Amino acid sequence: MEEQSSNTPVTSWQGKISCQVIHNNLLLDKSQIKTLVNSYLYCLFEKGTVTVKFDKIELTAHAGELLIFPPHVYPSILHVSDDFEAMCLIVSQSFVYDCPLARSVYQTSTFSLIHDDNPIIELPEIAQNTLHEVMTLIMDHINYGHSYTSEALQALFALLLADIMAVIDQYNNKTISQSAYYVFIEFNKLLRLHFREHHDITFYADHLKISSRYLSMVTQKIAHLTVASYINRHLMLEACWLLKTTDHSIQYISEVLHFADQASFSKFFKRLNGQNPLHYRHSKGSQTKL
């Protein structure tokens, strides 16, 4: 992310997290757009409209909405209104991996509602105000850093995710039947405890006393993923976390995640991530396809 001059507010902290107000005449510069390849993007729209395109999909966001893109989506801006204004937060994957609370949020059920073809959340007014306040605090801590800036930013980012989850929960309760929502929540409780050792749908369906077919239907309806893909997301996030934040051997990690052997784990990791575990561990700008 671009260096700031001494008389300009600092918008980036160690290249890991950036937050600033953008408008029609001050869109993200090219250096920041490049960071989106390996980062999560959160845009809180406060005025006007913006039309973006990604993966051949076009959508228009309005004031009072939040747009979220994961690392593997590359949006381009097609049009902004003259009165456009938004608060934009860019968070690198490494920052997420270093923040246990954020990592926990990304493994919870409701956050999976943010999927690639529908990344916009309509916010009630109180949520708009809350997210605005949290993003403002993030900007303040980036600009006026201290010896505990890292801890403060991690806590604020986790708070932001929790507030977003509260909105998603409210939306989820209105659009998904209570019985399906209950099954999905209970499935995720089990998954967080057992995804390392149990990669098969039968284990979870049996514990929930439902059929594998019904669990598949619920997961597809809510998460827009198969159960296998949903479990794989948890495994991939955990694998990336272990590779980037520990010095455990690839063999040890494959055993912790209960793969048959190191070769099976490496094949799984490369299929989902595009590179083998060792290359990922030593890469500076790793792109994880979650």
C-alpha positions in Angstrom: 0.0 0.0 0.0 1.3 3.5 -0.9 3.3 5.5 1.5 1.7 8.7 2.8 3.5 12.1 3.0 4.0 13.6 6.5 1.1 16.1 6.1 -1.3 13.5 4.8 -3.3 11.2 7.1 -1.9 7.7 7.3 -4.4 5.2 5.8 -2.4 1.9 6.0 -0.7 0.0 8.9 2.3 -2.2 7.9 0.6 -3.0 4.6 -1.8 -5.3 6.4 -4.9 -3.1 7.0 -6.0 0.1 5.3 -9.0 2.3 5.9 -10.0 5.5 4.3 -12.9 7.6 3.0 -13.3 7.5 -0.8 -15.5 9.5 -3.1 -15.9 10.3 -6.7 -12.7 12.3 -7.0 -10.6 10.1 -4.7 -11.1 6.4 -5.6 -8.6 3.8 -4.5 -5.2 4.2 -6.2 -3.7 1.4 -8.3 -1.3 0.3 -5.6 -4.3 -0.4 -3.3 -6.3 -2.1 -6.0 -3.4 -4.6 -6.4 -3.6 -5.5 -2.7 -7.2 -6.7 -3.2 -5.8 -9.9 -4.7 -4.8 -11.1 -1.3 -7.2 -9.1 0.9 -10.7 -8.8 2.1 -12.6 -5.7 1.0 -15.3 -4.0 3.1 -17.0 -0.9 1.6 -19.6 1.0 3.7 -21.6 3.1 1.2 -22.7 6.4 2.8 -23.7 8.6 -0.2 -24.7 8.0 -3.9 -24.2 4.8 -5.9 -21.5 2.8 -7.4 -21.6 0.1 -10.1 -19.0 -2.6 -10.0 -18.2 -5.7 -12.1 -16.7 -9.0 -11.0 -16.7 -12.4 -12.6 -19.0 -11.1 -15.4 -21.5 -10.0 -12.8 -22.6 -6.3 -12.5 -24.2 -4.9 -9.5 -25.0 -1.5 -8.1 -24.6 -0.6 -4.4 -26.4 2.3 -2.7 -26.1 4.4 0.4 -26.8 2.3 3.5 -25.3 -0.9 2.1 -22.2 -2.8 2.8 -20.2 -4.6 0.1 -17.8 -7.4 1.0 -15.4 -9.2 -1.3 -13.1 -12.1 -0.4 -9.5 -12.3 -1.6 -10.1 -14.3 -4.8 -12.6 -11.8 -6.3 -11.3 -8.9 -8.4 -13.9 -6.1 -8.7 -13.6 -3.2 -11.1 -15.5 0.1 -10.8 -17.7 0.9 -13.8 -19.5 4.0 -12.6 -19.9 6.2 -9.6 -22.4 8.9 -9.0 -21.3 12.5 -8.5 -22.2 12.4 -4.8 -20.6 9.0 -4.2 -18.9 8.5 -0.8 -17.9 5.4 1.1 -15.6 4.1 3.8 -13.3 1.4 2.5 -11.5 -1.1 4.6 -8.9 -3.5 3.1 -7.6 -6.3 5.3 -4.9 -8.7 4.2 -5.2 -12.4 4.7 -2.1 -12.3 7.0 -3.8 -9.9 9.3 -6.9 -12.2 9.5 -4.7 -15.2 10.2 -2.9 -13.2 13.0 -6.2 -12.3 14.6 -7.7 -15.3 16.5 -11.1 -13.6 17.0 -11.4 -12.8 13.3 -10.4 -16.4 12.4 -13.1 -17.7 14.7 -15.7 -15.5 13.0 -14.7 -16.8 9.5 -15.4 -20.3 10.8 -18.9 -19.6 12.0 -22.0 -20.4 10.1 -23.7 -17.1 9.4 -20.7 -15.5 7.8 -20.9 -18.0 5.0 -24.0 -16.1 3.7 -21.5 -13.7 2.1 -20.9 -15.5 -1.1 -19.4 -14.5 -4.4 -22.5 -13.7 -6.4 -24.3 -11.6 -3.7 -21.8 -9.6 -1.7 -24.1 -6.7 -0.7 -25.7 -6.4 2.7 -28.5 -3.9 3.3 -27.9 -2.3 6.7 -30.5 -1.0 9.1 -29.7 2.6 10.2 -28.3 1.6 13.6 -25.9 -0.9 12.0 -24.8 1.8 9.5 -23.9 4.1 12.4 -22.1 1.4 14.4 -20.0 0.3 11.4 -19.2 3.9 10.6 -18.0 4.4 14.2 -15.8 1.2 14.2 -14.2 2.1 10.8 -13.5 5.6 12.1 -11.8 4.1 15.1 -9.7 1.9 12.8 -8.7 4.9 10.8 -7.8 6.8 14.0 -5.6 3.9 15.3 -3.9 3.6 12.0 -3.1 7.3 11.8 -2.2 7.8 15.5 -0.4 4.6 16.3 1.1 3.5 19.6 2.9 0.5 21.0 -0.3 -1.5 21.1 -1.6 -0.6 17.7 -1.6 -4.2 16.5 -3.7 -5.4 19.4 -6.1 -2.5 19.1 -6.6 -3.0 15.3 -7.2 -6.7 15.8 -9.8 -6.0 18.5 -11.5 -3.4 16.3 -11.6 -5.6 13.2 -13.1 -8.5 15.3 -15.7 -6.0 16.6 -16.5 -5.0 13.0 -17.0 -8.7 12.0 -19.2 -9.3 15.0 -21.4 -6.3 14.1 -21.7 -7.6 10.5 -22.6 -11.0 11.8 -25.4 -9.6 13.8 -26.9 -8.1 10.7 -26.5 -11.3 8.8 -28.1 -13.3 11.6 -31.1 -11.0 11.4 -31.4 -11.4 7.7 -30.9 -15.2 8.0 -33.8 -15.6 10.5 -36.1 -13.8 8.0 -35.3 -15.8 4.9 -34.5 -19.3 6.1 -37.0 -21.5 7.9 -36.3 -21.9 11.6 -35.8 -25.6 11.4 -33.2 -25.3 8.6 -31.5 -22.5 10.4 -31.3 -24.6 13.6 -29.8 -27.5 11.7 -27.2 -25.3 10.1 -26.2 -23.7 13.4 -25.9 -27.1 15.1 -24.0 -28.4 12.1 -21.5 -25.6 12.5 -21.1 -26.2 16.2 -20.2 -29.8 15.5 -18.0 -28.7 12.6 -15.9 -26.3 14.6 -15.2 -29.2 17.1 -14.6 -32.0 14.7 -13.6 -30.7 11.2 -10.0 -31.6 11.7 -10.7 -35.3 12.2 -14.0 -35.8 10.4 -14.2 -34.8 6.7 -17.3 -36.8 5.8 -21.0 -35.7 5.8 -22.2 -38.9 7.4 -20.5 -38.2 10.7 -22.4 -34.8 11.0 -25.7 -36.1 9.7 -25.7 -39.0 12.1 -24.9 -36.8 15.1 -27.7 -34.4 14.1 -30.0 -37.4 13.6 -30.9 -36.2 10.1 -30.3 -37.7 6.7 -27.2 -36.7 4.7 -29.5 -35.5 1.9 -31.3 -33.1 4.2 -28.0 -31.7 5.6 -26.8 -31.2 2.0 -30.0 -29.4 1.1 -29.7 -27.0 4.1 -26.0 -26.3 3.6 -26.6 -25.6 -0.1 -29.5 -23.3 0.6 -27.8 -21.3 3.3 -24.1 -21.4 2.4 -24.5 -21.9 -1.4 -21.9 -24.7 -1.0 -21.9 -28.5 -0.8 -21.1 -30.0 2.6 -17.8 -31.2 1.2 -16.8 -27.7 0.0 -18.0 -26.2 3.3 -15.8 -28.6 5.3 -12.9 -28.0 2.9 -13.1 -24.2 3.6 -12.6 -24.9 7.3 -9.7 -27.3 6.5 -8.1 -24.8 4.2 -8.3 -21.9 6.6 -6.8 -24.1 9.4 -4.1 -25.3 7.1 -3.2 -21.8 6.0 -3.2 -20.7 9.7 -0.9 -23.5 10.7 1.5 -23.0 7.8 1.8 -19.2 8.3 1.8 -18.9 12.1 3.6 -22.1 13.2 6.8 -23.9 12.3 5.1 -27.3 12.4 6.3 -29.7 9.6 4.0 -30.4 6.6 3.8 -34.0 7.9 2.7 -32.9 11.3 0.0 -30.6 9.9 -1.3 -33.4 7.6 -1.6 -35.6 10.7 -3.3 -32.9 12.8 -5.9 -32.4 10.0 -6.3 -36.2 9.7 -5.2 -36.7 6.1 -4.1 -40.2 5.2 -0.6 -39.0 4.6 1.5 -36.0 3.6 1.0 -36.6 -0.1 -2.8 -36.6 0.3 -2.7 -33.3 2.2 -0.4 -31.7 -0.3 -2.6 -32.8 -3.2 -5.7 -31.4 -1.4 -3.9 -28.1 -0.6 -2.7 -27.6 -4.2 -6.1 -28.4 -5.6 -7.8 -25.7 -3.5 -5.0 -23.2 -3.3 -3.1 -23.5 -6.5 0.3 -24.2 -4.9 1.8 -26.8 -2.6 2.0 -26.2 1.2 5.7 -25.5 1.3 5.5 -22.9 -1.5 2.6 -21.3 0.3 4.4 -21.1 3.6 7.4 -19.3 2.1 5.4 -17.0 -0.2 5.1 -13.3 0.8 1.7 -12.6 -0.7 -0.2 -15.9 -0.5 -3.6 -16.0 -2.0 -6.0 -18.4 -0.3 -9.1 -19.3 -2.1 -11.7 -19.4 0.7 
